Every structure is written in structure tokens, then in C-alpha cells.
Amino acid sequence: MVTTISVDEEVKKLLESLKGDKDWNSFLKELAEEYATFKREKVRKELKELFEAEFEDVRVKMWAREF
């Protein structure tokens, strides 16, 4: 089944310049997969930073209780 996605001409020109020789299916699938990977990595990094910050906070609180 073939579908149509409406975009502004400016967006289409940008996508066409990035697409190169690939067909639209391959290009858009690759673009979506790269975006999903980027988002997962961003969330993973944010969670890691949050965990490390909370771990340091716990260590400080435990240290403070000792004194």
C-alpha cells in the first residue's frame, strides 16, 4: 500500500538533499530508526546522570548521619 505524506516544499527539499540515491522507504525508515536510537541514548544518559546524582546525595546523607 502506498501513502502520501504532505510536507512544505522547504522540508521536502531538505529531505531530498539528505536522501541522496536512496528510495524514500529506505531513507525514511533509516531516519526514523536513527531518531529512535538518538532518543533512547538521550534518555539513557539522563537516567544515568540522575542515578549518579541521587547516589551522591545518598552518600552525603549517610556520611552526615555518622557525624
N, C-alpha and C positions, 0 to 999 in steps of 0.2 A: 504494500500500500504506500503510495506516495502522498506526501503532505506538503503544504506550503507554510513558511514562516515569514510574516511581514516584518521588515525592519526598514529603518531610514536608509536612504542612499549612502549617507556618510558611513554608517555601520557596515553596510554591505561592501563598500569599497575597502574598508579596513579589514574585514574578514577575508575578502578575496586576495588581498595582498599577503595575508598570513597563510592562507590556504595553499598557495603555490600550485603544484601539479596534482595535489590530492583531490579525490572526489569529495563532494560535500558530506556524504555519510561518514567516511573515514575521518575527515577533518573535524567535524563537529563531535564525533564520538571521542576522538583523542583530546579535543579541547575540554569536553565535559569531564573526562577521566583525570586530566591534569588538574583541573579546578578542584575536583573532589579530593585528590591527593593533597593539594595545597591546603585545603580547608582542614583535612584530618591532621596534617602536620602542624598547622597553626594551633588547633585545639590541643594537640598532644603537648606542644611547647608551653601553652598557657597553663595546662594542668600540672605539668612538671614544675613550673615556676611557683604555682600556688602551693603545691605539696611541699616544696623546699622551703618556702616562706613559712608555712604553718609548722613544719618540722623544727625550724629555727626558733619559732615562737614558743613551742612546747619545751625545747631545750632550755631556753632562757627562763621560762616559768619554773621548770623543775630545779634549775640552778638557784633561782631566787628563793625557793622554799627551803633550801639547805641552809640559808643564812638568815 
